[in-house]
Amino acid sequence: MSWAVTSQQVSARSFSRLWKAALVESRARQPQCWCLRVSQLSANPHAFTSRRPVHQDSMKESSISAGKELHTPVMLKEVLHCLGLKPGQVFLDMTFGAGGHTKAILSAVPDVRVYALDRDPVAFHMMRQLSEEHKSQVTPLLGRFSELRDLLSQRGVGPGSLDAVLLDAGCSSMQFDCPERGFSLSKDGPLDMRMDGNRYPDMPNAADVVNALDQQALASILSTYGEERHAKKIASAIVEARSIYPITRTQQLASIVAGAFSASALYARKDLLQRPAHVATKTFQALRIFVNDELNELYAGLQAAETLLKPGGRLCVLTFHSLEDRVAKRFFQGVDQAVRPCHNIREKIRQRRAQELEEKEDEAVAATRWAYLQNRVMTPLMEEVQDNPRGRSAKLRVACKL
Ligand SMILES: C[S@@+](CC[C@H](N)C(=O)[O-])C[C@H]1O[C@@H](n2cnc3c(N)ncnc32)[C@H](O)[C@@H]1O
């Protein structure tokens, strides 16, 4: 099943692939190709074929510069407690990152067997180093959530084999803090944002998206994946700017978005800690989610975890924004992930009411295939947020497979 929020958004997803097909076919990365309306390409929707990963051995991992600061694992104590691992059990870390959670588990639980996954080759490199130190305990896996079942079955790990799984969604600080990766709003770099661009060189990056898609598709991406109220205004500013010069840098995009607002609006938005947030923050979030297909991947990951866990096994999910959290919440509730599109204001109001009701029921509803382990969704303590503001919006859901 796909994370099909509305038909418009589904087409926004396929726009990217269709446009890439034109690039792959023409081999022409030229400005005149960037503004192709994707509708012109729809005659050949299957042309996008170059999604096969580059073999890991052919990659120059050393050429990918990891950020200097490592990632601080979020809600570490709570995660360790909720996973409830016992000596000799089998654990899967679906989002290894810098390995903070896995390392803590290795030191807390004797003889634990760890399968570690990440789509990012930088994280994989770190996993391999850790597996050298813990030879018989850690198995590193490079790939996406959607590839997990195959990766594990190649190693003889089938359905119902795992005691606990952790999915710590989103990006790591190593990704955000490395300007060359193109995720950062504050540091200039190429507008890339792909978590595994080296493995999938033909996968469109954020610059491809902002330079190729038409205004409506861009606005749809910004409003869907960034929940950006000013999506149309920002999309219009992007289209206008790229008609003069292609958008290739993170700071260039941040200035274009800023240019669509008055000076007083630039930092008028506040984050959860009431700190000023740049007006382009939601634009960057939307592009990152779109480029990496994060919500579909998240859903695929949750499904894979369910298959791989033993009955009684535990799944801990850390999310960092409302879109991710909604996917996790609905998954545990067994709710269909596809939401009907909002056609008019009445329907929007109806949906909002249904959502509020769902939120009220959330903690009480016993999912058919899952039992929540705590009554409430857990959030980080204030002291943790002060030490690590990046974790401020974390929500931890833990459930036991029935
Ligand atoms: C928040 S970080 C995890 C940090 C980690 N728990 C730690 O303590 O260092 C999320 C990680 O998940 C990875 N990731 C995101 N989406 C993924 C996917 N679909 N498949 C595999 N890995 C993914 C990212 O590359 C990133 O390294």
The ligand as a Gaussian input file, in Angstrom:
#p B3LYP/6-31G(d) Opt

LIG

0 1
 C       17.383000       9.544000      13.652000
 S       18.641000       8.682000      12.813000
 C       18.959000       7.300000      13.873000
 C       19.956000       7.594000      14.936000
 C       20.382000       6.390000      15.752000
 N       19.299000       5.802000      16.483000
 C       21.520000       6.740000      16.694000
 O       21.377000       6.567000      17.909000
 O       22.559000       7.192000      16.203000
 C       17.755000       7.924000      11.518000
 C       18.579000       7.062000      10.613000
 O       17.669000       6.280000       9.849000
 C       18.134000       6.147000       8.554000
 N       16.975000       5.930000       7.700000
 C       15.984000       6.791000       7.426000
 N       15.104000       6.244000       6.581000
 C       15.532000       4.994000       6.333000
 C       15.039000       3.933000       5.517000
 N       13.919000       4.074000       4.801000
 N       15.718000       2.786000       5.490000
 C       16.851000       2.632000       6.229000
 N       17.381000       3.612000       6.989000
 C       16.727000       4.782000       7.049000
 C       18.833000       7.458000       8.275000
 O       19.802000       7.308000       7.270000
 C       19.440000       7.795000       9.617000
 O       20.761000       7.355000       9.710000

